[in-house]
Amino acid sequence: MTSCKTIARSPVDLWTAQRLQIAPEELSQERLIEYQLAAARNLITYLKENSRFYEAHLKGMEACDIRSMQDFQALPTTSETDLIGQEWKFQCVHPDRVRRVVTVPTTGTHGQQKRISFTENDLRLAMAFAPTGFSVMCEPGDKVLVMMSGGRPGSIGDNVARGLEPMQVQASVYGEIRDLEDAATQVCRIQPDVLVGVPQQMAALAGYMKKNGMHFQTKSVLLSADDVPEAICQRLRRNWNCHTFRHYGMTELCMFGAVECLGADGYHMRACDHLFEIDRPDANGYGEILVTTLHHEAMPLLRYRTGDIGRMTTSSCACGSPLQRIETIRGRKTNAISLPKGELFLRDIAEAVYQDPAVVDFDCMMEKEVLRIILYTLPDERTKETAVSQAVQKLFSDKGMEISCVSATRDYQCKEHMIGKKKWLIRQ
């Protein structure tokens, strides 16, 4: 979907200006940083007074010492390894004030879990931002279909539905896609104006509907919960004549973190509630994304390592925003492999693989110096294996890697393949 209209200013900017109590035209990165540093000083005082972990972690450091962003970035970081098994040391409120505890898997491969707690005020803060994030893609009266986890308090679907209540839209939670035929049938029945889903599941759904002649158009698709390749966005825009929007969030933020505007020129951050940083950026500006939850009560996190690799941009957005944005997210550190002449992320391969319209999903397997890619199609569909191999080979032009592509028809009623984030399969 294209438009010759002027791109409207991101609603996140208007929300930010309102939180800073200034006019939108007065908004600047400098004004935002002043606000964030003041909030960070308050947070440090709060953490040292209420958290057993941070009392020790920040020993010898005082809030009044944080006068600049450089001072803030000198503070020690935290990670999920600090959380596991000792979440109680992070908690800053009496258990009676905890409204919700969300248990999620860690980013590692050992099956461990972490528990994040929220007070009622923490939840309200997140829900208050939701209409801002969604206002760029839907309006009162629209039908929104959430095809992500739902059915229980604190799930993504539940949070989205609750957050949309003030917008007077008709929000339905379908849940994760486990059966493409059923999902496509429900989409055709409901005819949603906005779809919310996981990138690879939306790609598979779009392919299934096209193959089976199920005509569908929608206004917007919000993609979240995993890496979002541009190739998938292009496919959805082409098949469904829609706008696509990337969202970046996580449980630790109470879901909502940053979202694209119509300019598709980077993620506008929920920066009055969360302070985002890029830790030790490389020559190309990429580094691990750190977040600080500035106003959480139950379990605030200070300079928390997300495990995601991204890059910031300070250039003005196509919508006119002067604020810093997350330009791109390459993926999780655990979704990168180190090669003799560089590093490769799953998203890099996804960009090449999803150029083939027959591909609905893929797996990557490393076997020593050979990269094996399994391309999944729907029944009776064929991939252009040679073209895909050549596209992927360009990624390895200076890395000395052998590429092997094979096609396979995947039964997409298979729960374990449709659910969860994509990961490397490593065989030594």
N, C-alpha and C positions, 0 to 999 in steps of 0.2 A: 504494500500500500504506500503510495507516495502522495505528497501534497505540496502545492506551491505556496501555501500559507506560511506566514512568519511563525517560527517555532516559539511557543509560549514559554515564558520563564518557568523554570522548575518550581513546582509548589513547595519543594523542600526549602528553597531559598526564602519563600514567603513565611514559612513556618519558623525558619531560623531567625529571620528579622523580628518576628513577633516575640520569640523567646528572648532575644537580646533587647527588646523594647526599643527598637529603632525602625525607621522607615526603610523599605526595601532598597531604595536608592542609596542609603547610607551603608549598606552591607559591604563588608570587606573581610579579607582573610585576617587582617590585623585585629579588627574588632572581635572576630570570632575567637582568635587565640587569647585575647584578653579575658574573655568569658571562660574559656576552657581552663586557663591557668588558675583563675579564681576558684572555679569548681574543683580543680585538682587539689588545691591547697585545703579546701574544706574536706575533701575526701580523705586526704592523708591524715588529717587530725581525727576524723571519724574512725578510720581503720586502726590507728594506733590505740585508740581508746576502747574499741569494741571487738577487735579480732585477735585471737591468740596467735595466729600465724603472722599477721602483719606487725604485731607488737614486736616480734623478734626479727622479722624480715626487714623492717625499717628502723631498727635500733640505731640511734645516733643521727638520724635524719629528721629534720623538722620541716613542717609545712612552710614556714616563713622563708626557708632557704630557696623555695621554688619561685624564682623571679622571671624566668625565661623558659622557652621550650627546650633549650639546651640543658638547663638545670633539670627539667622534668625527665628528659631522655637519659640522664645520668642515673636515675633510680633503677634498682634491680628489677628484672622481669620475673614473671611467674608463668607457670605452664600447667597443663593438666596432670603432669606427674606429681606436682605439689598437691593437687586436689585429691587424687585417688586415695581412699582410705582415711583421709583426715579432713573431709569437708567440714566437719564440725568446728575445726580451728579457723575456718574462713568465715563462718557464720557470725553476724554482728548483732542479731536480735534474739530475743527469747523465742524458744520453739513455738510458743502460743501465737506469735505474730506471723509465723510462716504460713502462707496461704497455699503454696503449691511447691512440690518437689518434683523435678523432672530428672529421670534417670536415662542417660544416653550412653552408647558405646564410646570408648576412647578412639582416637585416630590410629592407635597402634594395631598390632595384629595378634594380641594376646588375649582377646576376649574380655578385657577389663572394662568396667563401667565407671562413670562419674555421675554425681548427683548435684544438681544445681537447684538452689531454693530461692523463692521469691515471696515477698510480702504482697499484700493487696495493692499497696502503692506502686510497687515495681510493675505489677501487671497492668495497672491503670496507665502508667507512664507509656508502656509499649502500645496499649490499645489506643491511646490518645494520638499516637503518631500514625497509626494505620490509615486513617482516612486521607492524610496528607500524601502518603506513598501511593495510594490507589487512585487519587483524584486525577492523575494524569492519564489514566486508562479507562475509567468508568465514571458514570454519573447516576444520579437518582433514577430509579426505575429499571436499571440494567440488571440482567441476570448474570451472576457469577458462579461458575462451576469450579470447585477446588478439587483437583485430582491428585491430592497428596494425603498423607496419613491423617486419619480423622477418627471420630467415634469415641474419643476419651478427652477429658479435660487436660489442657496443656499441649495437645497435639497441634501440628501445624494447621490442619483444617479447622480445628476448634478456634485457634487464635485468629486466623483470617476471618472466619465468620463473625466472631465477636468484634473484631476491629472494624468490620464493615457496617455494623449496625447503625452508627450515626449517619451513614450515607444514604440510607433508605434504598438499598439495593436488595435484590432477591438472591441471597447466597445459599448455595447447596454444596454439601461436602460429599463427593463421590468416594473419596479414599484413593489409595494407591492403585494403579492399574495392574490387575492380575490376569485379566482376560480382555484381549483387544476387541473381540466381537461385542462383548457386553458394554465395554467402555464406549465404543463407537455408536452403539445403539442408543445409549443414554445421551450422548452428545447430540445426536440427531433429534432425539425426542425433546430435549430441553432447549436446544438452540441458544446456548449462552452467548452473551455479548463479550464476556471475558472468561478466558480459561487460565487456571493457575496450575502449573505442573512441573514435573522433573524433566529436564531437557531430553534425555534419551527416550523416556516414555512418550513424550509429545512427538518426537520424531517417528517412533514406531507407530503411534496412533495415526499421524498424518499419512504415513505410507500405507497403512491398512485401509484407511477410508478412501484414499485415492484409488488403490487397486480394486476395491469393491464398488466403485462408482457411487460412493456416499458423499454427495455434494454438501459442502459446509463452508460457510464464511463466518468470521467473527471480527470484532473490532480489535481486540488486544489479547495477547498471550503473555503472562508473567512466568518467567522461568527461574527456578530457584532450587536449592538443596544439592546442587552438584555443579561441576564445571559447565559453562555454557558456551560451546563453540559457536562462532559466527556462522559456520556452515549449517547448523541446525536452525538458527534464526532465519537464514535465507530460505531454507526449505519451508518453514512454517509461513513466512510472508508470501512465498510463491503459491503454496497449496491452499492457504486459507485467506489470502488477501487481507492480512492483518498487520498491525504493529506488534513488535515484540519488545519486551522489557526484561532486562536482567535484574535480579535482586540478589543482594548478598546479606546473609544473616546467619545466625546460629543460636543454639539454645542459651548460651551464656549471655546473649544480648536480649533475651526474651524474644527472640526470633528476628525482629526488624532491625536492619543495620544500614543498608544503602540501596538505592534504586536508580535506574536510568530514567531520563526524561525523554521526550519525543526526539531530542537531538541525537540520542544514542551515542553520546560522546563521553561516556564515563559514568560511574556510580556516584550520585549525590548522597552524601553521608548524613546520617542522623547525628550531626556533630555537636549538638547541644546536650545530648544525652551520653554520647560515646566519643571518646578521643581515639582516633585511628592514627597509627604510625606505620612506617616502613622501616624495619630494623636493618641496619647495616646494608643499605642498597649497593648492588654491584655496579659495574660500569654502565649497565643499561638501565639502572634505576630499580631493578627488581630486588626484593627482599621479603622477609617474613612479615606478615601483617600482625601488628600488635593492637589490642584494644584495651581501653580503660572505661569501665562502666561508671560514669561520673556521679550518678544519682541513685544507684541501687541501694536498698537498705539491707536486705537479707544477706547477700553474699557478693559485695562489690569486688571487682577484679581490677588490679592495678598492673598495667603494662603486661597484659596476658598474651602469651604466644598462641596464635590461632592454628599454626601449622599450615596456613595458606600463604602462597607466594604471589605477590602482586606488585603493582607499580602505581605511584601517584602522578597526577598531572596538576600543574598550576596554571596552565593556559586557560583562557576564558572559554566557557562551554558554548556550544552552538546556540543554546537557549539564552545566552547572555550572562550566565552566572559567573561571578568573579572568584568563587570559592574553590579551594582545592578539592579534587575528586579522586576516587580510585579509578585510574584509567583502565586497568585490565587486571584480571586474576588468572594466572597461569594454571593454578591447581594446587593441590596439597603437596607438601614436601614428600609424603609417602607415595605420591603418584608420579614421582620423578625417578629416573634411573641415571646413574653416573656412567658416562662413557669415556673412553680414552681421550676424546677431544671435545668434551662438552657434556651437557645435561639435557635430557629429553623428558617432557611431560606427556601424560596421556592426552591432554587437550591438544597438543601439537599434532598427534596422530589423528585425533578425532576430526580436526579441521580438514585433513586430507581425505579421510575415509568417508565422511558424510557428504563429500562432493558427488559421490555416486548415488543417484536417487533410489537405487534398488536396495541400498544398505539401510537396515533398520536398527542394527546394533552391531557391536564388535567386541572381541576379546583380544588382548595382547599377551603374548607369552614370550618371556626371555629364556632362551636356552644357550647359555654361554655367549657366543658371538653371533647368534642368529635370532632375529626378531620374527616371530611367527604371529601373523594377524589372521584371526578367524572372522570372516565377514558374514553376518547373519542376514538372511533375506526371508521374505514371506514365501509361501509355496508358489512355484511356477515363475518366480522372479529370478533374474540372473544378474550377477554383478560384473563389472568391467575390471576383473582382477588385475590385468596388466596395467591399466591406467592407474588403479589405486596403488599398485606396487611402485610405479614410477613416481607418483606424487609423494608417497612416503619416502622413497629413496632420496628425493631431493633434501629431505630433512637430515639425511645421514651422509650427504655428499662429502663431508670432511671428517666423518666419524668412523669409517671403516666397519660398517655393519652390514651383514647379509640380511636381506628381506625376503620373507616367504609369505604369500597371501593365499588363503584357501577360502572357498565359499561353503556355507552350510545353511540348510533350512532349519530355523529354530521354531519349535512349538512354543508359541508365545502365551500359552496357558501355564507355562513353567514359572512358578512363583519365584524360585530362587534366582532366576536370571533377570526378572523384571524389577525386583525390589532391591534397594540398597545402592550405595555409591559404587561406581566403577573403580576397579583396582587392577594393578599389574598382577599377572600370574608369573611367578619367577621359578624357573627350573635350572638348577646349576648342573 
